[in-house]
C-alpha cells in the first residue's frame, strides 16, 4: 500500500476554489477510480496583518494595515499501485495554476 500526500498552498481564495473543482473532476476519471482520495482540511488558515506608519515622524494615528492570508489544502491518496500514484501526481502538477506551492511525498506502508 502506497500513500501520496500532497499539500497545496496559495494566497488567493479563488484559486483555492479551482482546486476543489479540479479534484471533483479527477475523481470521475476511470483510471483514478481505484485510488482512495481523501481531502484533509487544514485546521486554520494563516492570517497575518502588517501595520505601516504613513508618516515617519509625529503622526502615529495615520497607519495603514495590510492583510495576508495563506490558504492550505492537504490531499491524501492511497493505492496499491505506485504507477497510478505517480500518474495522479503528474496530472495535479500540470493542471494547477502557477501561483501555488505544491509539496508531495510518497510513503510506502
C-alpha positions as CSV (number, residue, x, y, z in Angstrom):
1,X,0.0,0.0,0.0
2,X,1.3,3.4,-1.0
3,X,0.3,6.9,0.1
4,X,0.7,10.1,-1.7
5,X,0.5,13.2,0.4
6,X,0.1,16.5,-1.4
7,X,0.0,19.9,0.3
8,X,-1.2,22.9,-1.7
9,X,-0.7,26.4,-0.6
10,X,-1.9,29.7,-2.1
11,X,-2.7,33.2,-1.1
12,X,-5.8,33.7,-3.4
13,X,-9.1,32.2,-2.4
14,X,-10.4,32.0,-6.0
15,X,-7.5,29.6,-6.8
16,X,-8.5,27.6,-3.8
17,X,-12.0,27.0,-5.2
18,X,-10.5,26.0,-8.5
19,X,-8.6,23.2,-6.8
20,X,-11.8,21.8,-5.3
21,X,-13.5,21.7,-8.7
22,X,-10.4,20.0,-10.2
23,X,-10.4,17.3,-7.5
24,X,-14.1,16.6,-8.2
25,X,-13.3,16.1,-11.9
26,X,-10.4,13.9,-11.2
27,X,-12.5,11.5,-9.1
28,X,-14.6,10.8,-12.1
29,X,-11.8,9.7,-14.3
30,X,-11.9,5.9,-14.9
31,X,-8.2,5.3,-14.3
32,X,-8.3,7.0,-10.9
33,X,-11.3,5.2,-9.6
34,X,-9.0,2.7,-7.9
35,X,-7.5,5.4,-5.8
36,X,-8.9,6.3,-2.4
37,X,-8.8,10.1,-2.4
38,X,-9.3,11.9,0.9
39,X,-9.1,15.6,1.4
40,X,-7.9,16.8,4.7
41,X,-8.8,20.3,5.6
42,X,-6.3,22.3,7.4
43,X,-7.5,23.4,10.9
44,X,-6.9,27.1,10.2
45,X,-5.6,29.3,7.5
46,X,-2.7,31.5,8.4
47,X,-3.5,35.2,8.7
48,X,-1.0,38.0,9.1
49,X,-1.7,41.7,9.5
50,X,1.0,44.2,8.8
51,X,0.8,47.8,10.1
52,X,2.8,50.5,8.4
53,X,3.1,54.1,9.6
54,X,2.4,56.5,6.7
55,X,4.3,59.4,8.3
56,X,7.8,58.8,9.7
57,X,7.6,61.5,12.4
58,X,4.9,62.6,14.8
59,X,1.6,61.4,13.2
60,X,1.2,58.0,14.7
61,X,-2.6,57.9,14.0
62,X,-2.0,57.7,10.3
63,X,-1.5,54.0,9.8
64,X,-2.2,51.6,7.0
65,X,-2.9,47.9,7.5
66,X,-2.3,45.1,5.1
67,X,-3.7,41.6,5.4
68,X,-2.1,38.4,4.1
69,X,-3.9,35.1,4.2
70,X,-2.4,31.7,3.3
71,X,-4.9,29.0,2.3
72,X,-3.9,25.4,2.7
73,X,-5.3,22.1,1.4
74,X,-4.0,18.6,2.1
75,X,-4.8,15.7,-0.1
76,X,-4.1,12.1,0.8
77,X,-4.3,9.3,-1.8
78,X,-4.0,5.6,-1.1
79,X,-3.3,3.0,-3.7
80,X,-1.8,-0.4,-4.2
81,X,-0.2,0.6,-7.5
82,X,2.7,3.0,-7.4
83,X,2.4,3.9,-11.1
84,X,-1.1,5.2,-10.7
85,X,0.0,7.5,-7.8
86,X,2.8,8.9,-9.9
87,X,0.3,9.5,-12.8
88,X,-2.0,11.3,-10.4
89,X,0.9,13.4,-9.2
90,X,1.7,14.4,-12.7
91,X,-1.9,15.3,-13.5
92,X,-2.2,17.5,-10.5
93,X,1.1,19.3,-11.2
94,X,0.1,20.0,-14.8
95,X,-3.3,21.4,-14.1
96,X,-2.7,23.6,-11.1
97,X,-2.1,27.3,-11.6
98,X,1.4,28.7,-11.3
99,X,0.9,30.7,-8.1
100,X,0.5,27.5,-5.9
101,X,3.2,25.9,-3.8
102,X,3.0,22.2,-4.2
103,X,4.6,19.7,-1.8
104,X,4.3,16.0,-2.5
105,X,5.5,13.0,-0.7
106,X,5.2,9.2,-1.4
107,X,5.1,6.9,1.6
108,X,5.2,3.1,1.5
109,X,3.4,1.2,4.3
